[in-house]
Structure formats: C-alpha cells, structure tokens
Amino acid sequence: MVPTVSSPDPSTVATVSSEESSASEEQELQPASSSVLTKVAEPEPQEELTPQPESPVKRNRKRRQPRKALTFPQLVQTIPQTLSPIGSQLKKVSQHPRFWLFTGMGIGFTSSAIALGWGISVLEKNTQESVEEVLVYSPPGTLKITSSDGAILQEIGPVSHDKLKANAIPPLVKQAFIASEDRRFYDHRGVDPQGILRAAFSNLQAGDVVEGASTITQQLARLVFLNQDRNYGRKIREMRLAQKIEEKYTKNEILQQYLNLIYLGSGAYGVADAAHAYFSKTPEKLTLAEAATLAGIVPAPSRYSPIENKELATKRRNEVLNKMADAGFITPEQAQATILEPLTLKTSPLKRFNRQAPYFTDYVLKQLPGYVPEKVIQAGGLTVETTLNLAWQKHADEVVRKAVSQYGQWQRFSEAALVTIDPRTGQIKTMVGGKDFNNNQFNRVTQAKRQPGSTFKPILYAAAIAAGLSPDKTYLNAPFTVNGYTPENYGDKYTGAPMSLREALKSSVNVVAVRLLLDVGWNPVIKLARKMGIESPLEPTYSLALGSWVMTPLEMTSAYGTFPNKGVHVSSSAIKRVLDRHGRVIYQSQAKFTPALDPESNAISISLMRGVVTGGTGRPAQLGDRQVAGKTGTSDKARDLWFIGYIPQLVTGIWLGNDNNTPTKGASTTAAIMWQQFMVDAVKGMPVEYFPASPKKLEGRKPTIKAEPLKGRRINNLAIVNPAGNNDNSVNSSSNDDSRRSRRRRRRNRSSESIDNNQQPTETRRSRRRRRRVTDDNTQAQSSSGRSSSRRSRSQNNSTSTTGNSSLPAPPSAKKSE
C-alpha cells in the first residue's frame, strides 16, 4: 500500500508560488522547503478511524475540509523546485575570491586543533608517572642491608652511600653544577626556551654539540623515569615530566635529588660519594677546583673521570670555572687563578663497596627471596633491617681470628664458626662463618654439616627427664655390646660402678648415654629434636646418642635456645622486616614458637647442663657470678670440636675443625675458652638473670613424653681392662701384656656373641667387619698419656628398630671418634 499525504491548503500553495517569484527568495526559501521536506519525511498512513462522539463545545463549529494527499511521483517533482535556489546561492558564494582561502584556513585550524588535542592526550597518557617517586627514587636492583641499630652492613647496586640534604648543599657545589648544567635553573619552570635557543646557536657556531639544552630538572626526570635513548618522543616526555616536577617540588629539593643521583664516573653515584672517591673529602670541604672538577664530569662520566683521564678532566674543570665566572658566581681573576692549579687527586675506595659481617649478609640475601617476590627485589630501593648486633659481631670476628691464629696451628684446625641467638625471639645476633670471607665464602654456620658429638646428648637426656626418669637414676659405667654395637668411653676409662645421669652428662660418659637411649627409645629422642629445631636427617641408630648424625652449627645452637626459653623453641631469623623505597613495611618477621619440653623437665635439664660448666668438661666457659649451662662435644678423631652454652638471655655455639674433615689434635675445651672470651664482652651492661630452679620432687614425676624402650635387644657386658681411677679393681693385670691379652679376649667375645633372631647374618658379618669407635670429650683431669693411648676401631651395626627390623641405615661418617 503506497502511503499518501494530505493535500496542502490552497492558500498555502498560492503563498509559496508567490514567494518563489519575489526578490527575497533566499530569505523565504528555507521555511517552504522545510514544510515540504517534513511532509515527505513523515507521511501519515491512511487509517480507518472509529467515529468519536463530538464534544458539545465543538458541535456547532464548521468542520475543516481534509487536505488532498499528494502522490509519491508528485512529491518527487516538487523537490528540484525547492532545492534549486539553494544551489544557485552556493554557486554565487563559491565564486567569491576569499571563499577557498577561508575554507582552507578553517580546515587547517580545525585539523591542527584536533592534532594538538590528540598529541596532548597521548603525551599526558605517556607521562602518567607519579612525580611522588622523585624524592624517593632508587635505581633498579639497589638494596641496603642494615644491622639492628641501623648501621649499613651492605649496599647492592648503583646506590649512593652518602647523600646531601636540601638545606645543606655547599655553595661551591651548587654554583658549579648550576653554571655548568643549567645557568637559568632558578628562572624557569622545568623547561628553558632561552637555554634551548642558546644551545642551538652555540652548537651551530661550533659545528658540534658543545652545549646541552636539558635543564637540571629535565635531567632528573630522565634519571628517574626515562632512559638515555635519543629521540624526539623521549625528549618531549622529558620536558613534560620536568614541568610536573617543578609544579610539585621546590628548587632546592630538585637540586638535592639531582646531586644525589647523578653518575660521576668510576662507580660513584652522587656528589658525596664522588667527593670521597676522588678527593677523600666530604662535600662541604671541597675546594673551588674540586667542585668544578665534579661538575665537569656530568656530560660524559666515563670520559671525564679524573681517574680515567686526568687531562680531559682538567680541561673540563677549566671550562666549568669559566662558566662560573660568566654566571657571576666567581670573578674572572678567581677563575684564572684556579685554572692554573694542577688537578690533585686523593682517591679512596667507594663506601658502597664496604661490607660488614659478610657471612651474615650473604645468608640474609639467600633468605630474602623466601619473604619478598623477586620482581620486587629487582625493582630496587629495598631496605632490609636485620637482627645483627654489630658491636657483638665485630668482637665475634676478632675472637674467631685470634683463636685460629693462636690455637689452630698446634691443635691442627684451620677454621672456626660462631653464632649467637636470642633464645626468646630467635633473632640471630652474630654469625661468623669462617676466619676470612674474602678467601673462602663457605659459611660454616649455615652450610657445614658436621657431627655434633656429645653436644647432642642434652637432647637425649632432656627426653629421658621428660619421660619421667630422675637425674639421679644410675646406669653401669662399664663396656658392653648391644646387637653388635659397642660404644666406648674416651680413653677406655670405665669405673665399673653405677653412675647417675647427672654425673654421666657432666663427665660425658658414652656408655651411659647409649644405655639411656635403650630405655628411652629412638623415636622420642628424634621427635624432641625436631621440636627443638633440628631439621637435618636423624635415623634410629645406637650412635644417635653420641651425635653421629650431621647437622649445622645454626641448627644445634637454635636447638639449645629451647632450654633458656623455658622449653619453648623459637625459630631462628636474620631479617626483622623489609621496607620499600617509600619506607612502607612489605615484610615483617613472624617467629614460630614450638613447645618442646614441659617447664619442670626443662629446669632439670638446665641443672644437668650447669653441672657441665661448674665441674665438668665445660669449666672454661664460666662467667663469674652468672649462671651458665652448656655442653662440649668432640666427634670421631676430634674432627669436630664444639661448645654450645647459654645464659638466660643468650645462646652461643662454637665449632672448630677443618673443611676437608681431617682430624685435629685439639679438644672441645678450646671451643669453651672461645665461648667465654666472646660472652664476657657481650654481657657487659646486661642484667644478671637466673635459670628457673629445679623442682624439689625428682622421683615419680608424671611423664610428658612417652618412653619407647627398644625391644629385641641383646646386651653383653664386657670385661673392664683399665678401671678409671682404681687400678686395684681391675679384672685383669695392669701390665701391657695382660691388657693386650684382655683386649684380644674381648674381641673374641664380641665376634662370637649371638644376636637377635630377626637380624640377618649378612648384616652381622658386615657390622663385625666395620669397626667404629664413638667416644666423647676428654675432661681436663684426664692425663695426656690417656689422650695418646692406643685406640681401637670398633664396628657400628645397622641398628634394629623398635619392632626388631635390622635394615636401618648406618649413621654418616661412621668412623673412629674421640
């Protein structure tokens, strides 16, 4: 159905015809045209209307005649008549001589405005960097490690060690750099148009680039946000960022950060570090010539460094002096007089390369990725606040070097390690991983896996005490064999009489320790060791009682920290917190607290270890009126010499030995002497505190650890060759011949003894062939002849488990021990 429109009113048509022939057709054309176009654009379809009742008001009004609708062909025919006047008018305008000029200018201005707006939009989008970063900026990869009192231990990356303050920039330094780099620094707002024109003219005259146009603020923007690429895009961004920086900060703040970040050759970042590197001075003590020398380095640091090229550096210095005179900072006479001076250097190593406590800081750097993501570390600007007490660390370094020098040569040990921990927080206070970090970076505190010897015994004794045993319980101090394993005391000394646990630990008697292990069981001892922080492998073997399984000095010292902390182990830590460049904390240390011993058992264990220091192998570790507890330890053939001791506030562990595991001729008492030498200085000014008293009731206490006595064991007691301290009670003659015959009889007895039915014959033969001797520390009372007595190698069998399984592994390095 073709849509129709109503017929126009005759009077309207007549009016339109009349107006088309009038002289003012241009003014009247638009309404008529619009009327016609409106009718075309909005045709009204024919609809059958439902008759509506007429309103009473309109009933007597004369009804208007409906318009006659135009057909579509008729409507099309009217369009050319309507539009033809518009076309004729446009033709007249376009023939005007200025039409195309104004049209071109309009198009040009519009395009330029659009392009400019788009360019500004892109520029702003590409300069979204927050200028808040300017004053806290640090180059990528930079990192600072500090001690507990804020002293710098190590700096990494292109960092400025010393920095200038905004209100303390020496006038000569300020004038030299402004004259050389940005004469109108105080007159512009980040970008200097006059400087750009001046630099262009100077470079054109010289036929080379002899003067830059970047202001100091632009250079700072480049240092912080951009790279050194040479292109227009980077230059425009640099200029816009400089303007933003000027809007945010004062001139002195901008100059301060610029002078602290600028690279001045030979590894020196910032004026303060460069002054130290080239002249061994602080910035305020620089002369006019020296300040000008530093300012002259900026355009090409590698080329103008006075260390690298003194002649070029002198030439640049003189140019800066002339610029200072031109700027009015100095007189021409001052400039000429200074130019005649030779360039004199007094170099010093850069402070940022100085390291303190290098073994400790290396350990910190290895721990850091476990707390902070690598990408955050690489972003730079981090400050790692550590637990180290720098004063104690310096003293510990001295003690270690002195001990190796004085005792090492004749006792045949070449290395020593020392570590101190606050038992209440787990914070590592000192760490000396060796005598000389520069020659050997191997950290013996954290990396050396060594046999602890008898220093492991307190863990066994603590497990026994917690299992309800009394420290007065006795065991026979006599040689014996259990399932093919034969422990021995140092020097084959045995009393043949019962000995209490207290006396056995004080004198470090090995056979009592192994007998105790049989009653307590492997599992309770290993579980307690785990709660006390030992993470190295521990297997159920009889030699576990004598410290045959290897572990680090840090592990052992941390474990001993359980005793002065009322039986609660606190995990060791070297890092307190990590700050980003804004000073915000991004990591905070959270110590792990693990209850290991009940308070009563812990107090009894401490009393046993105090006896080691007051009257046993640890006597050299005494500290006057302070209570000290600890334990010595010596491994196979004195390969490892230990003493770990503590007071209520500190625990310190010391190890002596050789990296190649060769035997020494020393004694663990040397480690105890070193411990005393370190601690006597560390406790100065520290309040005297006391350990908790032992409970009055020692017998019949309720166990807090369940003992698991070893089953399937077969024990053969052996004859005593040389009873300790009483030759009259000897089973055999004291003569050498009788002693040798007695020892031969003992070997025959061991070779013919029966073993548990569950044990395999092949294991028996293997254990009999593998001889091992595990003994402990010699006491000071033992004679030198006892130390040099003949010692035999005895076998360590693959021990059986509590269920009778005989296929357990032998301990590592199961060799002779002393």
RATAZI-V992120 format. One record per residue. N is the residue number from 1. RES is the residue in one small letter. PHI is phi in radians with two decimals (999 if undefined). NEAR is the number of other C-alpha atoms within 10 Angstrom. Layout:
N:RES:PHI:NEAR
N:RES:PHI:NEAR
This chain:
1:m:999:5
2:v:-1.38:7
3:p:-1.21:12
4:t:-2.12:16
5:v:-2.12:19
6:s:-1.25:16
7:s:-1.24:13
8:p:-1.18:15
9:d:-1.16:13
10:p:-0.98:11
11:s:-1.17:8
12:t:-1.18:11
13:v:-1.11:13
14:a:-1.13:10
15:t:-1.13:12
16:v:-1.09:16
17:s:-1.12:11
18:s:-1.16:11
19:e:-1.23:17
20:e:-1.14:17
21:s:-1.66:9
22:s:-1.42:10
23:a:-1.29:9
24:s:-1.74:10
25:e:-1.16:14
26:e:-1.18:14
27:q:-1.36:9
28:e:-1.71:14
29:l:-1.24:18
30:q:-1.08:14
31:p:-1.09:11
32:a:-1.09:18
33:s:-1.07:17
34:s:-1.15:12
35:s:-1.09:10
36:v:-1.14:15
37:l:-1.13:15
38:t:-1.13:11
39:k:-1.16:15
40:v:-1.25:17
41:a:-1.24:8
42:e:-2.27:9
43:p:-1.20:13
44:e:-1.84:13
45:p:-1.18:12
46:q:-1.24:12
47:e:-2.28:6
48:e:-1.43:6
49:l:-1.64:6
50:t:-1.33:6
51:p:-1.00:6
52:q:-1.88:6
53:p:-1.18:7
54:e:-1.32:9
55:s:-1.19:8
56:p:-1.05:7
57:v:-1.25:7
58:k:-1.63:9
59:r:-1.11:10
60:n:-1.63:9
61:r:-1.33:7
62:k:-1.35:7
63:r:-1.30:8
64:r:-1.29:6
65:q:-1.29:7
66:p:-1.13:10
67:r:-1.28:12
68:k:-1.47:13
69:a:-1.24:16
70:l:-1.46:17
71:t:-1.37:14
72:f:-1.07:13
73:p:-1.06:8
74:q:-1.15:10
75:l:-1.12:15
76:v:-1.10:12
77:q:-1.17:10
78:t:-1.41:13
79:i:-1.14:14
80:p:-1.00:9
81:q:-1.09:11
82:t:-1.33:17
83:l:-1.57:13
84:s:-1.08:11
85:p:-1.13:16
86:i:-1.15:14
87:g:-1.10:9
88:s:-1.16:11
89:q:-1.19:11
90:l:-1.08:10
91:k:-1.12:11
92:k:-1.13:9
93:v:-1.15:11
94:s:-1.16:11
95:q:-1.46:10
96:h:-1.23:10
97:p:-1.10:9
98:r:-1.63:11
99:f:-1.03:11
100:w:-1.25:12
101:l:-1.11:11
102:f:-1.15:11
103:t:-1.09:11
104:g:-1.11:12
105:m:-1.10:11
106:g:-1.11:12
107:i:-1.11:12
108:g:-1.13:12
109:f:-1.11:12
110:t:-1.10:12
111:s:-1.10:12
112:s:-1.11:12
113:a:-1.11:12
114:i:-1.11:12
115:a:-1.12:12
116:l:-1.11:12
117:g:-1.07:12
118:w:-1.14:12
119:g:-1.10:12
120:i:-1.10:12
121:s:-1.08:11
122:v:-1.13:11
123:l:-1.08:16
124:e:-1.13:14
125:k:-1.15:10
126:n:-1.54:14
127:t:-2.20:16
128:q:-1.45:9
129:e:-0.97:14
130:s:-1.38:11
131:v:-1.24:21
132:e:-1.10:12
133:e:-1.31:13
134:v:-1.05:21
135:l:-1.40:16
136:v:-2.00:14
137:y:-1.16:18
138:s:-2.36:22
139:p:-1.08:17
140:p:-1.01:16
141:g:1.43:17
142:t:-1.44:19
143:l:-2.73:24
144:k:-2.24:21
145:i:-1.97:24
146:t:-2.12:21
147:s:-1.43:24
148:s:-1.14:16
149:d:-1.75:13
150:g:1.59:14
151:a:-1.19:14
152:i:-1.37:20
153:l:-1.65:22
154:q:-2.80:22
155:e:-2.18:20
156:i:-2.17:15
157:g:1.55:16
158:p:-1.32:19
159:v:-1.85:25
160:s:-1.55:25
161:h:-1.26:20
162:d:-1.85:18
163:k:-2.33:18
164:l:-1.48:21
165:k:-1.73:15
166:a:-1.02:16
167:n:-1.63:9
168:a:-2.35:11
169:i:-1.40:18
170:p:-1.00:16
171:p:-1.00:12
172:l:-1.08:22
173:v:-1.12:21
174:k:-1.05:16
175:q:-1.16:24
176:a:-1.11:29
177:f:-1.28:24
178:i:-1.17:23
179:a:-1.09:23
180:s:-1.40:24
181:e:-1.92:23
182:d:-2.87:21
183:r:-1.07:20
184:r:-1.73:17
185:f:-0.95:19
186:y:-1.46:12
187:d:-1.90:10
188:h:-1.95:16
189:r:-2.02:17
190:g:1.97:26
191:v:-2.17:24
192:d:-2.03:20
193:p:-1.02:11
194:q:-1.10:12
195:g:-1.11:20
196:i:-1.12:16
197:l:-1.14:12
198:r:-1.10:15
199:a:-1.17:18
200:a:-1.10:18
201:f:-1.15:13
202:s:-1.13:16
203:n:-1.17:15
204:l:-1.18:12
205:q:-1.12:11
206:a:-1.41:11
207:g:1.25:9
208:d:-2.75:10
209:v:-1.44:12
210:v:-1.97:13
211:e:-2.59:18
212:g:-1.61:17
213:a:-1.91:18
214:s:-1.30:22
215:t:-1.33:24
216:i:-1.05:24
217:t:-1.17:28
218:q:-1.12:25
219:q:-1.09:18
220:l:-1.14:24
221:a:-1.05:26
222:r:-1.14:21
223:l:-1.10:20
224:v:-1.48:20
225:f:-1.97:17
226:l:-2.06:15
227:n:-2.01:11
228:q:-1.70:9
229:d:-1.07:10
230:r:-1.85:8
231:n:-2.71:8
232:y:-1.17:9
233:g:-1.05:11
234:r:-1.14:15
235:k:-1.14:17
236:i:-1.15:13
237:r:-1.07:20
238:e:-1.03:26
239:m:-1.14:21
240:r:-1.19:18
241:l:-1.13:29
242:a:-1.09:25
243:q:-1.11:18
244:k:-1.13:19
245:i:-1.10:23
246:e:-1.13:19
247:e:-1.22:12
248:k:-1.67:14
249:y:-2.10:15
250:t:-1.35:13
251:k:-1.09:17
252:n:-1.17:16
253:e:-1.16:16
254:i:-1.12:20
255:l:-1.14:22
256:q:-1.02:22
257:q:-1.18:21
258:y:-1.09:24
259:l:-1.21:25
260:n:-1.55:20
261:l:-1.83:22
262:i:-1.09:20
263:y:-1.45:25
264:l:-2.14:25
265:g:1.39:23
266:s:0.96:17
267:g:1.44:20
268:a:-1.63:26
269:y:-1.95:23
270:g:1.62:25
271:v:-1.13:28
272:a:-1.10:21
273:d:-1.20:30
274:a:-1.17:28
275:a:-1.07:25
276:h:-1.24:21
277:a:-1.16:23
278:y:-1.63:24
279:f:-2.21:18
280:s:0.97:19
281:k:-2.31:18
282:t:-1.52:16
283:p:-0.99:24
284:e:-1.23:16
285:k:-1.77:14
286:l:-1.23:19
287:t:-1.44:14
288:l:-1.03:19
289:a:-1.10:24
290:e:-1.23:23
291:a:-1.12:26
292:a:-1.15:30
293:t:-1.09:28
294:l:-1.13:28
295:a:-1.11:25
296:g:-1.26:29
297:i:-1.33:23
298:v:-0.92:20
299:p:-1.07:17
300:a:-2.59:12
301:p:-1.00:20
302:s:-1.20:17
303:r:-1.43:16
304:y:-1.74:26
305:s:-1.08:25
306:p:-1.14:25
307:i:-1.32:16
308:e:-1.41:14
309:n:-2.60:12
310:k:-1.18:16
311:e:-1.16:14
312:l:-1.14:16
313:a:-1.10:23
314:t:-1.16:23
315:k:-1.07:15
316:r:-1.14:22
317:r:-1.01:29
318:n:-1.15:22
319:e:-1.10:18
320:v:-1.13:29
321:l:-1.07:30
322:n:-1.14:22
323:k:-1.16:24
324:m:-1.11:25
325:a:-1.21:18
326:d:-1.09:15
327:a:-1.41:17
328:g:1.51:12
329:f:-1.31:19
330:i:-2.36:18
331:t:-1.47:15
332:p:-1.00:16
333:e:-1.14:10
334:q:-1.11:15
335:a:-1.09:22
336:q:-1.14:14
337:a:-1.14:11
338:t:-1.27:19
339:i:-1.07:19
340:l:-1.30:10
341:e:-1.33:11
342:p:-1.27:9
343:l:-1.45:17
344:t:-1.88:13
345:l:-1.93:14
346:k:-2.48:11
347:t:-1.35:15
348:s:-2.47:15
349:p:-1.09:14
350:l:-1.12:19
351:k:-1.15:16
352:r:-1.22:22
353:f:-1.59:13
354:n:-1.27:13
355:r:-2.23:14
356:q:-2.11:18
357:a:0.92:20
358:p:-1.11:20
359:y:-1.10:22
360:f:-1.21:24
361:t:-1.16:21
362:d:-1.09:13
363:y:-1.11:18
364:v:-1.08:18
365:l:-1.13:14
366:k:-1.30:9
367:q:-1.39:14
368:l:-0.98:17
369:p:-1.06:13
370:g:-1.33:9
371:y:-2.01:14
372:v:-2.26:13
373:p:-1.01:10
374:e:-1.06:11
375:k:-1.16:10
376:v:-1.23:15
377:i:-1.12:17
378:q:-1.18:14
379:a:-1.13:16
380:g:1.56:22
381:g:1.46:25
382:l:-1.44:26
383:t:-2.10:21
384:v:-1.80:26
385:e:-1.58:24
386:t:-1.88:26
387:t:-1.65:23
388:l:-1.17:28
389:n:-1.63:20
390:l:-1.14:21
391:a:-1.11:14
392:w:-1.13:19
393:q:-1.08:23
394:k:-1.09:15
395:h:-1.18:16
396:a:-1.10:26
397:d:-1.01:21
398:e:-1.13:14
399:v:-1.08:21
400:v:-1.14:26
401:r:-1.09:18
402:k:-1.14:14
403:a:-1.14:22
404:v:-1.11:21
405:s:-1.21:15
406:q:-1.47:11
407:y:-1.78:14
408:g:-1.10:22
409:q:-1.14:14
410:w:-1.55:12
411:q:-1.70:16
412:r:1.07:18
413:f:-2.14:26
414:s:-1.97:19
415:e:-2.40:21
416:a:-2.58:26
417:a:-2.46:27
418:l:-2.52:30
419:v:-2.51:26
420:t:-2.17:31
421:i:-2.31:28
422:d:-1.41:24
423:p:-1.17:30
424:r:-1.48:20
425:t:-2.06:19
426:g:1.38:24
427:q:-1.30:24
428:i:-1.36:25
429:k:-1.72:25
430:t:-2.47:27
431:m:-2.71:32
432:v:-2.04:29
433:g:-1.55:30
434:g:2.98:25
435:k:-1.43:22
436:d:-2.67:16
437:f:-1.17:14
438:n:-1.09:7
439:n:-1.59:8
440:n:-2.68:10
441:q:-1.57:14
442:f:-1.17:15
443:n:-1.61:19
444:r:-1.30:26
445:v:-1.31:27
446:t:-1.90:20
447:q:-1.98:14
448:a:-1.35:17
449:k:-1.69:15
450:r:-2.22:24
451:q:-1.28:26
452:p:-1.37:27
453:g:1.05:31
454:s:-1.28:30
455:t:-1.17:28
456:f:-1.42:23
457:k:-1.01:25
458:p:-0.99:21
459:i:-1.21:22
460:l:-1.10:26
461:y:-1.13:27
462:a:-1.12:27
463:a:-1.12:31
464:a:-1.14:27
465:i:-1.08:26
466:a:-1.17:29
467:a:-1.42:21
468:g:1.80:19
469:l:-1.28:24
470:s:-1.53:20
471:p:-1.15:22
472:d:-1.63:13
473:k:-1.09:14
474:t:-1.95:17
475:y:-2.36:17
476:l:-1.26:17
477:n:-1.57:25
478:a:-2.61:25
479:p:-1.19:23
480:f:-2.76:22
481:t:-2.22:19
482:v:-2.16:22
483:n:0.86:25
484:g:1.57:28
485:y:-1.80:24
486:t:-2.14:26
487:p:-1.31:29
488:e:-2.39:27
489:n:-1.37:22
490:y:-1.11:24
491:g:1.24:23
492:d:0.97:20
493:k:-1.71:20
494:y:-2.41:22
495:t:-1.53:19
496:g:1.27:19
497:a:-2.14:11
498:p:-1.09:14
499:m:-2.38:19
500:s:-1.26:17
501:l:-1.07:25
502:r:-1.08:23
503:e:-1.23:19
504:a:-1.14:22
505:l:-1.24:25
506:k:-1.08:24
507:s:-1.71:20
508:s:0.97:29
509:v:-1.53:26
510:n:-1.29:27
511:v:-1.14:27
512:v:-1.17:27
513:a:-1.08:26
514:v:-1.23:23
515:r:-1.06:19
516:l:-1.13:21
517:l:-1.05:28
518:l:-1.09:20
519:d:-1.44:16
520:v:-1.48:25
521:g:1.74:23
522:w:-1.20:24
523:n:-1.01:19
524:p:-1.06:21
525:v:-1.18:25
526:i:-1.16:20
527:k:-1.10:15
528:l:-1.13:21
529:a:-1.04:22
530:r:-1.14:17
531:k:-1.13:20
532:m:-1.53:29
533:g:1.81:23
534:i:-1.35:20
535:e:-1.92:13
536:s:-1.15:14
537:p:-1.05:11
538:l:-2.31:21
539:e:-2.05:20
540:p:-1.30:21
541:t:-2.23:23
542:y:-1.10:29
543:s:-1.28:26
544:l:-1.00:23
545:a:-1.10:31
546:l:-1.87:31
547:g:1.28:26
548:s:-1.52:28
549:w:-1.54:24
550:v:-1.37:18
551:m:-2.81:21
552:t:-1.53:21
553:p:-1.01:28
554:l:-1.14:27
555:e:-1.06:21
556:m:-1.12:23
557:t:-1.16:29
558:s:-1.10:31
559:a:-1.10:27
560:y:-1.12:30
561:g:-1.09:35
562:t:-1.12:27
563:f:-1.16:33
564:p:-1.25:25
565:n:-1.80:21
566:k:1.06:23
567:g:1.50:25
568:v:-1.90:24
569:h:-1.53:28
570:v:-2.00:25
571:s:-1.05:22
572:s:-1.30:22
573:s:-2.60:22
574:a:-1.96:25
575:i:-1.96:27
576:k:-1.47:18
577:r:-2.82:17
578:v:-2.18:22
579:l:-1.97:17
580:d:-1.51:19
581:r:-1.14:17
582:h:-1.52:13
583:g:1.51:12
584:r:-1.45:11
585:v:-1.35:13
586:i:-1.93:13
587:y:-2.64:16
588:q:-2.26:13
589:s:-1.12:14
590:q:-2.20:12
591:a:-1.21:16
592:k:-1.79:13
593:f:-1.81:16
594:t:-2.22:16
595:p:-1.10:16
596:a:-2.07:25
597:l:-2.24:25
598:d:-1.25:15
599:p:-0.96:19
600:e:-1.17:22
601:s:-1.08:29
602:n:-1.15:24
603:a:-1.11:23
604:i:-1.14:24
605:s:-1.06:26
606:i:-1.11:26
607:s:-1.10:20
608:l:-1.12:24
609:m:-1.31:26
610:r:-1.14:26
611:g:-1.09:22
612:v:-1.09:26
613:v:-1.47:24
614:t:-1.37:17
615:g:-2.61:14
616:g:-2.15:23
617:t:-1.24:27
618:g:-1.80:34
619:r:-0.99:23
620:p:-1.11:20
621:a:-1.59:30
622:q:-1.12:21
623:l:-2.18:16
624:g:1.12:8
625:d:-1.48:7
626:r:-1.51:15
627:q:-1.36:17
628:v:-2.26:26
629:a:-2.30:28
630:g:3.07:30
631:k:-2.71:33
632:t:-1.49:35
633:g:-2.79:33
634:t:-2.41:31
635:s:-1.71:28
636:d:-0.80:24
637:k:0.94:21
638:a:0.98:27
639:r:-1.20:27
640:d:-2.27:27
641:l:-2.08:33
642:w:-2.24:32
643:f:-2.62:30
644:i:-2.15:29
645:g:-2.40:30
646:y:-2.70:29
647:i:-2.02:24
648:p:-0.99:22
649:q:-1.75:19
650:l:-2.52:21
651:v:-2.26:29
652:t:-2.27:31
653:g:-2.04:29
654:i:-2.29:29
655:w:-2.23:29
656:l:-2.28:31
657:g:2.94:27
658:n:-2.16:16
659:d:-1.11:15
660:n:-1.52:8
661:n:1.17:13
662:t:-1.31:13
663:p:-1.12:18
664:t:-1.88:22
665:k:-2.06:16
666:g:-1.72:23
667:a:-2.39:23
668:s:-1.17:26
669:t:-1.11:24
670:t:-1.11:24
671:a:-1.12:28
672:a:-1.15:29
673:i:-1.10:18
674:m:-1.07:22
675:w:-1.02:27
676:q:-1.12:20
677:q:-1.09:19
678:f:-1.31:22
679:m:-1.20:23
680:v:-1.08:13
681:d:-1.51:13
682:a:-1.16:17
683:v:-1.52:16
684:k:-1.06:9
685:g:1.40:7
686:m:-1.60:8
687:p:-1.02:9
688:v:-1.40:13
689:e:-2.13:11
690:y:-2.20:13
691:f:-1.30:20
692:p:-1.08:16
693:a:-1.28:11
694:s:-1.22:17
695:p:-1.14:12
696:k:-1.21:7
697:k:-1.56:9
698:l:-1.81:17
699:e:-1.67:12
700:g:1.19:9
701:r:-1.31:16
702:k:-1.30:10
703:p:-1.16:16
704:t:-1.94:15
705:i:-2.20:21
706:k:-1.49:15
707:a:-1.24:22
708:e:-2.29:17
709:p:-0.91:17
710:l:-1.29:18
711:k:-1.73:15
712:g:1.16:19
713:r:-1.72:18
714:r:-2.26:13
715:i:-1.92:17
716:n:-2.07:17
717:n:-1.34:15
718:l:-1.95:16
719:a:-1.26:19
720:i:-1.62:24
721:v:-1.42:24
722:n:-2.23:22
723:p:-1.05:22
724:a:-1.18:17
725:g:1.33:11
726:n:-2.70:11
727:n:-1.23:14
728:d:-1.16:11
729:n:-1.59:15
730:s:-1.10:16
731:v:-1.20:14
732:n:-2.08:17
733:s:-1.16:17
734:s:-1.45:15
735:s:-1.19:9
736:n:-1.10:9
737:d:-1.10:10
738:d:-1.13:13
739:s:-1.09:16
740:r:-1.14:14
741:r:-1.11:15
742:s:-1.11:18
743:r:-1.15:16
744:r:-1.14:12
745:r:-1.10:14
746:r:-1.11:18
747:r:-1.13:13
748:r:-1.11:11
749:n:-1.07:16
750:r:-1.17:21
751:s:-1.26:14
752:s:-1.80:9
753:e:-1.26:14
754:s:-1.47:14
755:i:-2.21:18
756:d:-1.04:16
757:n:-1.07:9
758:n:-1.36:12
759:q:-1.47:18
760:q:-1.33:13
761:p:-1.04:11
762:t:-1.10:9
763:e:-1.14:16
764:t:-1.11:19
765:r:-1.10:13
766:r:-1.14:14
767:s:-1.19:21
768:r:-1.24:18
769:r:-1.33:14
770:r:-1.57:15
771:r:-1.62:18
772:r:-2.57:24
773:r:-2.17:25
774:v:-2.05:31
775:t:-2.24:28
776:d:-2.19:29
777:d:-1.07:30
778:n:-1.49:26
779:t:-1.42:20
780:q:-1.12:15
781:a:-1.31:8
782:q:-1.25:14
783:s:-1.35:11
784:s:-1.14:10
785:s:-1.17:9
786:g:-1.15:13
787:r:-1.16:14
788:s:-1.64:9
789:s:-1.15:10
790:s:-1.15:9
791:r:-2.17:14
792:r:-1.84:15
793:s:-1.57:13
794:r:-2.18:24
795:s:-1.54:22
796:q:-1.98:27
797:n:-1.43:31
798:n:-1.15:24
799:s:-1.22:27
800:t:-1.50:23
801:s:-1.45:21
802:t:-1.14:18
803:t:-1.73:10
804:g:1.64:16
805:n:-1.23:14
806:s:-1.78:20
807:s:-1.71:14
808:l:-1.35:14
809:p:-1.26:13
810:a:-1.35:19
811:p:-1.17:23
812:p:-1.17:12
813:s:0.91:13
814:a:-1.36:20
815:k:-2.21:19
816:k:-1.10:20
817:s:-2.44:27
818:e:-2.39:24
